Amino acid sequence: MNVSEDLDRRFRELAAVEGTLDVAYDFVDTPLGSLLVAQTERGLCQIGFDPEPERDLDPLARLFGSKVLRVPKALDEPKRELDEYFAGSRTEFELPVDVVFDSFRLRVMDELARVPYGSVTTYGALAAKAGNPRAARAVGMFMNRNPIPIVLPCHRVVGASGSLVGYGGGLERKERLLQLEGASLTLPV
Amino acid sequence: MMEAVAVPPFERFYVEHRDGVFAFLVRRLGRDRAEDAFQETFLRALRSYGSLKHASNLRSWVFTIAARVAVDDYRRRRPEPLDGDPVTEDSRPAYAELEHLADGLPPKERVAVVLRYGYDLEYAEIATALGSSEEAARQAASSGVRRLRRKGVQL
């Protein structure tokens, strides 16, 4: 005898309310396709493009603990903010986040979080602001490994010549995010 | 030496066993009470999930929890004993004792023994828990019992 959808949903919500989960996650439909959105008790910990549960859940379990469960209701708030962002009515996220970076990377990600909606900066400029102007390549790598793209806006970081260079979710998505924000690729001098 | 299998994310464990556990509880408790017992079973599993060292026999593990939840449900529903009833010397339930004694058995035998002699389950139900035939469940239980008797445990 199979578990009804209703019982399944009630168990998942009860598990989230109990507060013993390491990670609650769900999938969100966006103009960029489905996203995996995951959070710990402390905040948003991962956003992933092209989610595949078979592949995505194990790394989450390794990083945060094995108690990983899909609980759509627990993700209502991040889903609402993402919906508003994609509808063009939200320019800043107010979600608590749970991401841990060390020293230089932390400074880079802090600077990244300050790049305003609708504008762009360069890998080199970000490296300089974080205190190491020659670390553009390292900054590129940090962007590539950004655990919460969109919310931490690595799509707003481009090459010195104004070319898009790269994006963890694919260049086409980077372009669409910049278009959505009405960003012009004319760089500040 | 059994190879240690990494504990899967809870989601995968839950999806794999939810229908089997539910069917088992419906059989034990009836449809109405099975729903609460189902939630309680997976909540208990979730609470201890983080301290699991390996994933061998997660199926037996969760069915043992389900069996315990079913017994607790049954005990809760029994009327309170009247005043003046003789107090037994050791009020620890049989299954708790047995779970402890059976700790050293191979996993399948352990589950079969605990479910049969601790919880009084039918072999057909134990077979559901083990994911095996009724005959295999019977054999696991009897081989487990022989092993315990050799260690001097009275059953």
Interface residues (C-beta under 8 A of the other chain):
Chain A: M1 N2 V3 L7 D8 R10 F11 L14 A15 E18 T20 L21 D22 P53 L57 D58 L60 A61 G65 S66 K67 V68 L69 R70
Chain B: V7 P8 P9 F10 E11 R12 Y14 R18 D19 F22 A23 V26 E35 F38 Q39 F42 L43 L46 R47 Y49 G50 L52
